[in-house]
Amino acid sequence: MQEAAGMWEERWHPLRQEWVVIAAHRQHRPWVGQRVSTPLPDVPAYDPTCYLCPGNPRIHGTHNPPYTDVFVFDNDHPCVGPLAPEPIAPVPPYQTRRADGIARVLCFSPIHNVTLAELPVGHIQRVVAAWQQQTFDLGTLAQVNHVLCFENKGAVVGVSNPHPHGQIYATNFVFKTIQTALEAMTQYARSEGRGLMADIITAEHRDGRRILYEDAHTIAFVPYFARYAYEVYIVPKRKVSHFHLLNDSESASLADAIKAVTVRFDNLWQQSFPYVMPLHQAPTDGSTYEDFHAYITFHPPLRQPGLLKYLAGPEVGGGNFLNDTSPEASAQALRAVSSHHYLSEGANE
């Protein structure tokens, strides 16, 4: 991997329509800044102070039911919602409007101290089913133009509660990343006569070094244009605009891929691996989006154990990412670790 370690080039991100600087020669540069804390101490399977555990109180006197599987409820601290106040009209050229929408929390499991990577794949299938049902149900509402399902995992990405959970935002607008990808896919289909994501999958096949998981229905890979050191895409091979359009076999395959990727993440440094995981789906405004190909991305903030990928001048100020690790080297590291979780009984098999 000497060539990859010294890599220094720019790669075009076809879905975001922007350049990513791959500067792998910077990965081992001297570092005198503060590292992030070590993994949190062991936490119990049930925490009586946790507002997400079964039976426990939340705000306003609400109690969680004694749920035994996945559990969805309206967020007690929503960013959008039917109770949003009417805004005061600003001075032109500024604009404002009500923050209409619905925000929900999806508890993956009643067990407080597990993660997606540690759940049985059958349980992950039920998480996938919840994403699908929530997208379908919320997407039919007249005031909802887009449904964003996501998970923020780990204290380093700002999560204060380790209970396994994600969130769902059903909004009256389409998130910018989705809008950009939609425009890119539409333009590519018109100019090339083929699907952009299908060509990305073909390109990953031709190279082969960055593929982490593949079966008849789903593929997972570190993309050629990765912005984060260990960024991963999970993509259904059949083009669907929303995940609820997958059939049962494809949904099960998606769960298998999520399990495979998250286990390799944890095994990489034998710690619970932090990330932000959004589901990229088409808008739900009533239009058909035949060119949009739904996919999942993982954006892990760590580039080395305990060392964050800081967003600084190029990313915050300039708007383009600088990746200090080559995607090929990252994929090689993830492919090299076991497919059995390091905390499981079969970890040494």
C-alpha positions in Angstrom: 0.0 0.0 0.0 3.0 2.3 -0.4 1.5 3.9 -3.4 -1.8 4.6 -1.6 -0.1 5.9 1.4 1.6 8.6 -0.7 -1.5 9.4 -2.7 -2.2 13.0 -3.3 -4.9 13.9 -5.8 -8.4 15.2 -6.3 -11.4 12.9 -6.9 -14.8 14.1 -8.3 -17.8 13.2 -6.1 -20.5 12.6 -8.7 -23.4 12.6 -6.2 -22.4 15.8 -4.4 -21.0 17.5 -7.5 -17.8 18.6 -5.8 -14.2 17.7 -5.6 -12.7 15.7 -2.7 -8.9 16.1 -2.0 -7.3 12.8 -1.2 -4.1 13.6 0.7 -3.1 10.2 2.2 0.5 11.4 2.8 -0.9 13.6 5.6 -2.4 10.6 7.6 0.7 10.2 9.9 1.7 13.9 10.1 2.8 15.1 13.6 -0.2 15.8 15.9 0.0 17.7 19.1 -3.7 18.4 19.6 -6.1 16.8 22.0 -7.3 13.3 21.2 -10.9 12.4 21.8 -11.6 10.4 25.0 -11.3 6.6 25.1 -14.5 4.5 24.8 -17.1 5.0 27.5 -17.1 2.6 30.5 -19.3 -0.4 30.4 -23.0 0.5 30.7 -25.8 -1.7 32.0 -28.4 -3.4 29.9 -31.1 -1.3 31.6 -30.6 2.2 33.0 -33.3 3.5 35.3 -32.3 7.1 34.4 -32.4 6.5 30.6 -35.4 8.2 29.0 -35.3 5.6 26.2 -35.4 2.4 28.2 -38.7 0.5 28.4 -41.1 1.7 31.1 -39.0 4.8 32.0 -40.4 8.3 32.2 -39.8 11.0 29.6 -40.7 14.6 29.8 -44.3 15.9 30.4 -45.1 12.8 32.5 -45.0 10.4 29.5 -43.7 6.9 30.2 -42.3 4.5 27.6 -44.3 1.3 27.3 -42.5 -1.9 28.3 -41.5 -2.5 24.7 -39.6 -5.6 23.8 -38.6 -4.9 20.1 -38.2 -1.7 18.1 -40.1 1.3 19.4 -41.1 4.6 17.7 -42.4 7.7 19.4 -42.8 11.4 18.6 -39.7 13.3 19.7 -40.1 15.2 22.9 -37.7 17.9 21.7 -38.6 18.2 18.0 -36.8 20.4 15.5 -40.0 20.5 13.3 -43.5 19.8 14.4 -47.2 20.8 14.2 -46.8 23.1 17.3 -44.1 25.2 15.6 -45.0 28.9 16.2 -45.8 31.4 13.4 -42.6 33.3 12.7 -42.3 37.0 12.5 -41.8 38.3 9.0 -38.2 39.5 8.5 -36.9 42.4 6.6 -36.3 41.6 2.9 -34.4 39.9 1.3 -34.7 37.5 4.3 -37.4 34.8 4.3 -38.9 32.7 7.0 -41.7 30.1 7.4 -43.1 27.7 10.0 -41.0 24.7 10.9 -43.7 22.3 9.9 -43.1 18.6 10.0 -42.8 15.6 12.3 -39.8 14.4 14.3 -39.7 10.9 15.7 -37.3 8.7 17.7 -36.7 5.1 16.7 -35.3 2.9 19.5 -33.6 0.0 17.8 -33.8 -2.3 20.9 -35.0 -2.3 24.5 -31.5 -3.3 25.6 -29.6 -0.2 26.7 -26.0 -1.4 26.1 -26.0 -2.8 22.6 -25.5 -1.3 19.1 -26.6 -2.2 15.6 -23.4 -4.2 15.2 -24.2 -6.4 18.2 -27.9 -7.0 17.3 -28.8 -10.3 15.5 -29.4 -9.8 11.8 -33.0 -10.8 12.3 -33.4 -7.8 14.7 -31.7 -5.5 12.2 -34.3 -6.6 9.7 -37.0 -5.2 12.0 -35.1 -1.9 12.2 -35.1 -1.8 8.4 -38.8 -2.6 8.4 -39.4 0.3 10.8 -37.5 2.7 8.5 -39.6 1.5 5.6 -42.9 1.8 7.4 -42.1 5.2 8.8 -41.0 6.5 5.4 -44.2 5.2 3.8 -46.5 6.5 6.5 -45.0 9.9 6.9 -44.3 10.3 3.2 -48.1 10.2 2.5 -48.8 13.3 4.6 -49.6 16.4 2.5 -47.3 18.6 4.6 -44.2 16.3 4.3 -41.9 16.6 1.3 -39.1 14.5 2.5 -38.3 11.8 5.2 -34.8 11.6 6.6 -34.0 8.5 8.7 -30.6 8.6 10.4 -28.5 7.4 13.3 -26.0 9.5 15.2 -23.7 7.0 17.1 -21.1 7.9 19.7 -20.3 10.7 22.0 -17.9 12.3 19.6 -20.7 13.1 17.2 -22.7 14.7 20.0 -24.9 11.8 21.2 -25.5 12.1 24.9 -27.5 8.9 25.3 -25.9 5.5 24.4 -29.2 3.7 24.1 -29.4 2.3 20.6 -31.6 4.7 18.6 -32.0 6.8 15.5 -34.2 9.7 14.5 -36.7 10.4 11.7 -37.3 13.9 10.4 -40.3 14.4 8.1 -40.0 17.9 6.8 -41.7 20.4 4.5 -38.4 20.8 2.6 -35.9 18.5 0.9 -32.5 18.3 2.6 -29.7 19.9 0.5 -27.6 16.7 0.1 -30.6 14.8 -1.2 -31.5 17.6 -3.6 -28.0 17.7 -4.9 -27.8 14.0 -5.4 -31.3 14.0 -7.1 -30.2 16.7 -9.5 -26.9 14.8 -10.2 -28.7 11.5 -10.9 -31.3 13.2 -13.1 -28.7 15.0 -15.2 -26.6 11.9 -15.5 -29.5 9.8 -16.7 -30.4 12.4 -19.3 -26.9 12.8 -20.6 -25.6 9.2 -20.4 -28.8 7.2 -20.7 -27.9 5.1 -17.6 -28.2 5.4 -13.9 -25.5 7.2 -12.0 -25.5 4.8 -9.0 -25.5 1.8 -11.3 -22.4 3.2 -13.0 -20.8 3.8 -9.6 -21.5 0.2 -8.7 -20.0 -0.9 -12.0 -16.9 1.2 -11.4 -16.5 -0.3 -7.9 -16.8 -3.8 -9.4 -14.1 -3.1 -12.0 -11.7 -2.0 -9.3 -12.8 -4.4 -6.6 -10.4 -3.2 -3.8 -13.0 -1.1 -2.0 -15.9 -3.6 -1.8 -16.7 -4.7 1.8 -19.8 -6.8 1.3 -21.8 -8.1 -1.6 -24.6 -10.5 -2.3 -27.3 -10.9 -4.9 -29.2 -7.8 -3.8 -26.9 -5.4 -2.0 -23.3 -4.0 -2.2 -21.3 -2.1 0.4 -18.1 -0.3 -0.4 -15.7 2.5 0.6 -16.4 4.9 -2.3 -13.6 6.0 -4.6 -14.5 9.6 -3.7 -14.8 9.1 0.1 -14.7 12.3 2.1 -14.1 10.6 5.5 -11.4 8.1 6.2 -13.8 5.1 6.7 -16.8 6.3 4.8 -19.0 3.5 3.5 -21.9 3.3 1.1 -24.6 0.5 1.3 -26.6 0.4 -2.0 -29.4 -1.9 -3.1 -28.5 -3.2 -6.6 -32.0 -2.7 -7.9 -32.8 1.0 -8.3 -35.6 2.1 -5.9 -36.4 5.6 -4.9 -37.4 4.6 -1.3 -36.4 1.7 0.8 -40.0 0.6 1.4 -40.1 -0.4 -2.3 -37.6 -3.2 -1.6 -39.0 -6.7 -1.5 -38.5 -9.1 1.4 -35.3 -10.7 0.0 -33.8 -7.3 -0.7 -34.7 -5.9 2.7 -33.1 -9.0 4.4 -30.0 -8.4 2.3 -29.9 -4.8 3.3 -29.9 -5.9 7.0 -27.1 -8.4 6.3 -25.0 -5.6 4.7 -25.6 -3.3 7.7 -24.6 -6.0 10.1 -21.4 -6.8 8.0 -20.3 -3.1 7.8 -21.0 -2.2 11.4 -19.2 -5.3 12.7 -16.1 -4.5 10.7 -16.2 -1.0 12.0 -16.2 -2.2 15.6 -13.6 -4.8 14.9 -11.2 -2.3 13.3 -10.0 -0.9 16.6 -12.0 -3.2 18.9 -14.2 -0.4 20.2 -17.7 0.8 19.5 -17.2 2.8 16.3 -18.9 6.2 16.0 -20.6 7.4 12.9 -23.4 9.3 11.4 -25.6 7.1 9.2 -28.3 8.8 7.0 -30.7 7.0 4.6 -30.7 8.8 1.3 -34.2 8.6 -0.2 -36.1 10.6 -2.8 -38.6 13.4 -1.8 -42.1 12.5 -0.9 -43.9 15.4 -2.5 -46.0 13.4 -4.9 -43.7 13.5 -7.9 -42.0 10.4 -9.3 -38.3 10.2 -9.1 -37.4 7.4 -11.5 -33.7 8.4 -11.7 -33.1 8.4 -7.9 -31.4 5.4 -6.5 -31.7 5.1 -2.7 -28.6 4.4 -0.6 -27.2 4.5 2.9 -24.0 6.2 3.9 -21.8 5.9 7.0 -19.7 9.0 7.9 -17.3 8.0 10.7 -15.6 11.0 12.4 -12.4 9.0 13.4 -9.4 8.7 11.1 -7.3 6.9 13.7 -8.1 5.5 17.1 -9.1 8.4 19.2 -8.2 10.9 16.5 -11.0 12.9 14.9 -11.4 14.1 11.3 -11.7 17.8 12.1 -13.7 20.0 9.8 -11.6 23.1 9.2 -10.6 25.5 6.5 -11.2 23.4 3.4 -14.5 21.9 4.7 -16.1 24.7 6.7 -14.6 27.7 4.9 -14.1 26.3 1.4 -16.9 23.7 1.2 -14.8 20.9 -0.1 -13.5 17.9 1.9 -9.9 16.9 2.4 -9.5 13.2 3.2 -6.2 12.3 4.9 -6.6 8.6 4.1 -6.8 6.8 0.8 -10.1 5.0 0.3 -8.2 1.9 -0.9 -6.2 1.7 2.3 -9.3 2.2 4.4 -11.1 -0.6 2.6 -8.1 -2.9 2.9 -8.1 -2.3 6.7 -11.8 -3.0 7.0 -11.7 -6.1 4.8 -8.8 -7.5 6.9 -10.8 -7.7 10.1 -13.1 -10.6 11.1 -16.8 -10.7 10.2 -17.5 -11.9 13.8 -18.0 -9.1 16.3 -15.0 -8.9 18.7 -17.3 -9.1 21.7 -19.2 -12.2 20.4 -18.5 -15.8 21.4 -17.4 -16.7 17.8 -15.0 -13.8 17.6 -11.9 -16.1 17.5 -13.3 -18.6 15.1 
